[in-house]
């Protein structure tokens, strides 16, 4: 999860820094790409598996 948070911090930093208008357009393209990568790295399937495993565990008690 550190990689994802670092990618998001990079995007926030790039947005907050003062750029001229051409650099802002250019940086937004890269920020979008970085955020797409961060979304792909989110362990959504693993979280769903853990939630279901917990439910089954609690049912078996």
GIVENVEN-V822043 format. One record per residue. N is the residue number from 1. PHI is phi in whole degrees, -180 to 180 (NA if undefined). PSI is psi in radians with two decimals (* if undefined). Layout:
# GIVENVEN-V822043
n=N phi=PHI psi=PSI
n=N phi=PHI psi=PSI
This chain:
# GIVENVEN-V822043
n=1 phi=NA psi=-0.32
n=2 phi=-66 psi=-0.61
n=3 phi=-64 psi=-0.76
n=4 phi=-64 psi=-0.81
n=5 phi=-66 psi=-0.62
n=6 phi=-66 psi=-0.69
n=7 phi=-64 psi=-0.71
n=8 phi=-69 psi=-0.67
n=9 phi=-63 psi=-0.65
n=10 phi=-61 psi=-0.74
n=11 phi=-65 psi=-0.77
n=12 phi=-61 psi=-0.76
n=13 phi=-62 psi=-0.75
n=14 phi=-66 psi=-0.64
n=15 phi=-72 psi=-0.68
n=16 phi=-76 psi=-0.49
n=17 phi=-67 psi=2.55
n=18 phi=-77 psi=2.11
n=19 phi=-123 psi=2.75
n=20 phi=-77 psi=2.97
n=21 phi=-61 psi=-0.66
n=22 phi=-67 psi=-0.68
n=23 phi=-69 psi=-0.58
n=24 phi=-64 psi=-0.80
n=25 phi=-62 psi=-0.79
n=26 phi=-64 psi=-0.75
n=27 phi=-71 psi=-0.57
n=28 phi=-64 psi=-0.62
n=29 phi=-63 psi=-0.80
n=30 phi=-70 psi=-0.63
n=31 phi=-63 psi=-0.73
n=32 phi=-60 psi=-0.77
n=33 phi=-63 psi=-0.74
n=34 phi=-64 psi=-0.73
n=35 phi=-66 psi=-0.60
n=36 phi=-63 psi=-0.71
n=37 phi=-65 psi=-0.74
n=38 phi=-61 psi=-0.71
n=39 phi=-63 psi=-0.72
n=40 phi=-65 psi=-0.48
n=41 phi=-83 psi=-0.24
n=42 phi=-63 psi=2.28
n=43 phi=-82 psi=1.07
n=44 phi=-65 psi=-0.80
n=45 phi=-63 psi=-0.70
n=46 phi=-66 psi=-0.66
n=47 phi=-66 psi=-0.72
n=48 phi=-65 psi=-0.70
n=49 phi=-62 psi=-0.78
n=50 phi=-66 psi=-0.68
n=51 phi=-61 psi=-0.81
n=52 phi=-66 psi=-0.70
n=53 phi=-61 psi=-0.71
n=54 phi=-64 psi=-0.76
n=55 phi=-59 psi=-0.79
n=56 phi=-65 psi=-0.68
n=57 phi=-62 psi=-0.80
n=58 phi=-69 psi=-0.56
n=59 phi=-68 psi=-0.58
n=60 phi=-79 psi=-0.12
n=61 phi=-73 psi=*
